[in-house]
Amino acid sequence: MRCQHCGKLTVVHTTGKGDEFTLRCTHCRGYHKFTKAGHHGSGAVNYRVTKVEAEPAKSGGNSRV
């Protein structure tokens, strides 16, 4: 994948990741969201990649009041 933040190439292993996941670039630490967009003829999953500006919200109920 080519990072949409810094433009560098990053190797992404998507095996077993599911329908949707977020990945951080190893070069600039920018976030990308991967969304399942179908399958290739070989059976491999095709993902749509979008740039995420801020760190994704983490679920777990640790919000401060």
C-alpha positions as CSV (number, residue, x, y, z in Angstrom):
1,M,0.0,0.0,0.0
2,R,1.2,3.6,-0.7
3,C,0.6,5.7,2.4
4,Q,-1.9,8.5,1.8
5,H,-0.1,10.7,4.4
6,C,3.6,10.4,3.5
7,G,3.6,8.6,0.1
8,K,5.9,5.7,1.2
9,L,5.2,2.1,0.4
10,T,4.1,-0.1,3.4
11,V,3.6,-3.9,3.3
12,V,0.2,-4.8,4.7
13,H,-0.8,-8.4,5.7
14,T,-4.6,-8.6,5.6
15,T,-4.9,-12.4,6.2
16,G,-7.6,-12.9,8.9
17,K,-8.3,-9.2,9.4
18,G,-12.0,-9.4,8.7
19,D,-14.3,-7.0,7.0
20,E,-12.9,-3.8,8.4
21,F,-9.8,-2.8,10.3
22,T,-7.5,0.2,10.9
23,L,-3.8,0.2,10.2
24,R,-1.1,2.6,11.2
25,C,1.7,3.5,8.7
26,T,5.1,2.3,10.0
27,H,6.9,5.3,8.5
28,C,4.8,8.4,9.5
29,R,2.3,6.7,12.0
30,G,-0.7,8.0,10.0
31,Y,-3.9,5.9,10.2
32,H,-5.7,4.1,7.3
33,K,-9.1,2.4,7.4
34,F,-9.4,-0.8,5.3
35,T,-13.0,-1.8,4.3
36,K,-13.8,-5.0,2.5
37,A,-14.9,-4.2,-1.1
38,G,-15.3,-7.7,-2.5
39,H,-13.2,-10.6,-3.8
40,H,-10.7,-11.1,-6.6
41,G,-11.1,-14.0,-9.0
42,S,-8.5,-15.9,-7.0
43,G,-10.6,-15.6,-3.8
44,A,-8.4,-13.0,-2.2
45,V,-10.3,-10.2,-0.4
46,N,-10.2,-6.7,-2.1
47,Y,-10.1,-3.8,0.4
48,R,-10.9,-0.1,-0.1
49,V,-8.3,2.1,1.8
50,T,-9.2,5.5,3.1
51,K,-7.0,8.0,5.0
52,V,-8.0,8.7,8.6
53,E,-6.8,12.1,10.0
54,A,-7.1,11.4,13.7
55,E,-6.4,8.4,15.9
56,P,-9.5,6.1,15.9
57,A,-11.6,6.2,19.0
58,K,-10.9,3.2,21.2
59,S,-13.8,1.3,22.7
60,G,-13.6,0.1,26.2
61,G,-15.3,2.6,28.4
62,N,-12.2,4.4,29.6
63,S,-13.6,7.9,28.8
64,R,-12.9,10.7,31.3
65,V,-15.5,13.1,32.6
